[in-house]
Amino acid sequence: MFNFLKSKKETQSKPSQSWTEKLKKGLQRSRTQFTDHLANLILGKKVIDDALLENLENTLILADVGIQTTQALLKKLSQKVNRKELEDPHALINTLKQEFISILSPYSQPLLLTEKPFVILVIGVNGVGKTTSIAKMAHYFQLQHKRVLLAAGDTFRAAAVEQLKTWGERNDIPVIAQDSGADSASVIYDAMESALAKNVDVLIADTAGRLHTQENLMEELKKIKRVLGKLKSDAPHEVLLVLDASQGQNVLNQAKQFKESMNVQGVILTKLDGTAKGGIVLALADQIKLPIRFIGVGEQIDDLKPFQAEDFVEALFEKASG
């Protein structure tokens, strides 16, 4: 169950940390794994030599930046060293920070509501935090004074339906749901009709968790898209793939397969606070090339926010020094 099943009034009555503080805290394990190692690498070093670059390569791979992305980074750094543009080991950290920002910035694209209702279809494998992310995302839009409607389309898992219904009731967000085992496309069709009739701003539809290799369930997602298209030809406007950062390099394969099958337009990366390998954000951006719409760094209702490349890199590199 959610750890934030409380009313909107209860949520607003308690002061919360700033997002910067939450981000730094959420990335603590990754920072320990990566940035502390990086600071130790250059400690006492006078020059950038092959041994330092080799140790840096190992550090990046251990942080789950991935071999492909790591090799591209090391190639750029080596070229700078060879051209005498980078000689001081202490400058290596700032150079690496800028390279990280360069990789991430093109995929730091907040989700813009360009239609009304703006229809978001949320997909992903089991256990990545889809239903929880939907509630957090609904709260995010609610704070922007948007009228939100939820569709409990994960009809294979009764707990998912009950979670959304309970959270919606306590936070004044309507949820369209049917009995467990109902046809998911039917639930989402009803929700779309309601969204159009009630002039809501955002419709967020949950779906059953599935592996990208399960052809019958992937076909169900395609059916949902067709059904939505009958009521609004351009819906869904965003297919959001939820990925669990703690699964490391496995998320790359998931993302590739879902992107091919479902024309995924954006990613939510959850559970960054539960892994020491936050470098997966770099690998995801560099190799999958999809906008990272939101990241999650905790279990509270406001622990999901739009991804900002510079804020992420600053939080990851905090306290790194020679």
N, C-alpha and C positions, 0 to 999 in steps of 0.2 A: 504493500500500500504506500501511497504518497506520505512523505514526512511533513507535508505542508497542507494537510486537510484542515484548514481553518478559514474562518470567514474573512471577507475583505476588510471588515472593520478591525478584526483582531490583527491582521497582517499589518495594517497601516498604523496601529497604535504603538508599535515598537520601533525605535530607531534602528536603522540598519547600516551596515558598513557601506562605504562608497564602492563603486564597481572596481576602481583601481585597487583598493585594499583586498577585495574579494579575489580579483585576478591574481594578485601577488601571492595570496594565501593558497589559492587553488593550484598554482604552478610550483608550489614549494618543493614537491618531490622531484619534478623535472629540473628545477633550478639546482637542486643538490646534485642530481645525477650529471647534469651538463655543465652549468656555469662554474660550479666549484672545481670541477675537474679542469675546466679551461683555465681558471685562475692559477691552479697548481702547475699546469703545463708551462706557463710563461714565467713562473716564479724564479728569479735569479738568472733568467736567460738574457743574453746580450745580443744574439742574432737569431734570425729565423732560418733554421737549417732543415735538412731532410728529416732528421729525427723528430723535430718539433712538428712538422707537417704530418708525419706518419702517426704520431700520437694524437694529433688533432683529428685525423681521419678515423681512428678507432673511437674517439670520444663521440664524434658525430654519429657513427653507426650504432654505438651503444645507446644513444639517445633516440634511436629509431628514425633518424633523418632518412635512412635508406641508402643503399649502395649507389644507386643511380644519381640521386641528388647530391650525395656526399662527394662523388667523383667530380661532378660538375663544379661544385664549390671549390674543391681543392685545385682544380685546373685553373680557375680564376685567380685564386690566391697565389699559386705558383707563378703565374704570368706576372702578377704585380711584383713579386719578389725578384724575378729575373730582370724586370725592367727597372729595378731599384725604386719602385713606387712604394714599396712596403719593406722596410728594413727593421724597424723597431718592434720587438715582440709585444710591447705594451700597446702598440697601435693595432695589433692584430684583432683585438676584441672589437674595437669600433668598426674596423673594416668588415669583420664577420657580421656584426649587427646590421650594417648597411646592406650586405648581401642578402641577409634574411629578409629584411624589409622589401628589397627589390623583388624577391621571389614571391612574397606574400601579398604585396600591395595590389596587384592586378585582380586578386580573388577576394579582396576585402570590399565586398559590395553589399550594403544593407538591402534588405528586401523592401522594395517600393510598391505601395498599393496603387496600381495603375487602373484598376477596374473596380466596379461596385455591383455586386459583391465580388471581392477578390477571393478566389477559391484556391486553397492550398491542400494538396493531397500529400499526406505524410506516409512514407514507406520505409522499410528496413527489415533486417532479420530479427528474430526473437531476442529479447533481452538487452537491446541496445538503449532502451529508454524512450521509445516512441511516445507512449501515452503520457508519461511524465513531461516530456518536452512539449507536447501539445498544450498541456495545462499551463506550463511556464510561458509559452509563446502567447497564449490567450491573455494571460496576465499582462504581458508586455504591451500588447495592443490595447488592452483595457485601460492601461495607464495613459495611453495617448487619446483616450476618450473615443475609441472606436467601438462600434457595436459588433460584438463577436458572437458567432454561433458555432457550436461544435457538433460533429457527426461521429457517433460511436460506431465506427465501421469495423472495428476488430471484434466481429461477432463470434469468432472461434474461441475467444478467451473471455469468459464471463467477468473475471476480475477487472479487465480493462474497461468494460462497459460500466461497471459499478463505480470504478475509480473516477471516470469522467463525470458521471451523473452526480456523484457525491460532491466532487469539487465544484462543479457547475452550480449546484444548488446553493452552496455556501458562499459563492462569490458572484452571484447574480448573472451568470452566463448560461443561457439555455443550451440544452444538449438534446439532440434528436437521437433516439435509440429505439431498438426493438429487442425482442427476446434473444437470448443466447442461441446461436445457430442460425439466425435469420440470414437472408441473403445480403451480403455487404453492399452490393450495388443498389439494392432496394433502399437500404437505410440512407445511403448517401444521396440518392435521388430525392427521397423525402426531405432531407436536409436542404438540398438545393432549392426545392420548391418553397420551403419555408423562408430561406434566405432572400429569395426574390420577392416573396409576398411581404416580408417584414422590413425590407430595405436595409438589411444589415450591411456592415462594411466588409467584414471578413468571415468567411466560412472555412474552418479547419477540419479536415476529415481524417480520422484515424483509419488504419487498415491493419489486417492481421499480419503478424510477423511471418516472414517467409524467407527461405533461402533462395538465392538467385538461380539455383539449379532446379527448383521445383516448378516445372513447366505449368502444371494446372493452376497453381496459385499466381504465377506471373500472368497467366491468361485472365485470371480474375481481375487483376489490376487494370489490364487493358479494357476489360468490360466496364469497369468503373469509369474509366476515361470516356468511353463511348456514351455511357448513360448521362454523364455530366454534359457532354457535348450536345445532347438532344435539347437541353434546357438553356444552355448558353454555349454557343458554338466554339468560343475560345477557351472554355474551361476544361481542365483546371489551368489556372494561370501560373501556378508554380508546383512542380513535383519536388518535394523536399525529401532527401535521403538522410536518415538518421544513422550515424556511425558512432561506435563506441571506441574512444581513443585508447582505452586500455587493451584493446585487441591488437594493437600494433600494426604490423605490416599486413595482417589479414584484411584490414579495412580497404586496402588498395584493390584487392581482387573483388571484394563486394562492390565497391564503387564502380569499377570498370564494367562489371556485368549488369548492374542496375542501370547504369548510364546508357548502355547499348540497348537494353530491353525497354526502358521506360522513359527515355528522353529526360532524364533528371536534370533539373535546372539549378539546384542548389543543395548545400549540405548543412546539416546540423551536427556538430561534433560534440559528443557528450563525454562526461566522466574524465575530463582532463585532470581533475583533482585526485583521481584514483590511480594515476599512472606516473612513473618516473620518466616516461618516454614521450614527452610532449613534442619532440621533434617530428612526430608523425604528421603534425600540421604542415611542416615544410614539404614532406614527401607527398602529402595529399594534394597540396596546391601545385607543386611542380610537375607531378605525374598525371593527375586526373584532370586538372585544369577546370575545376568547377568553382563557382563562387561559394565561399564559406559564409553562410548567412548568419548563423548563430554558433556560439560555443557555450558549453556548460561546465561550470567549475565548482559545483556543489549541489546539495540536495534541497536547498531552500527555494521558495517560489521565485525569488528575484536573482537566482544564480545562473540564469541564461540571458545572454545579451548579444547584440550584434557584434560580429567579429571585426576588430580594428587592428590592422597589421602592426602599426607602430606601438600601440598600447601593449599588444601581446609580446612583442620583442623586448620592449623595455622591462616588462615584468619578468620575462625569462632571464634577462641578463643582469637583473638588479644585483648590485654588490660585487659584480665581476671586476677584478682589478689585478694588477701585477704586483 
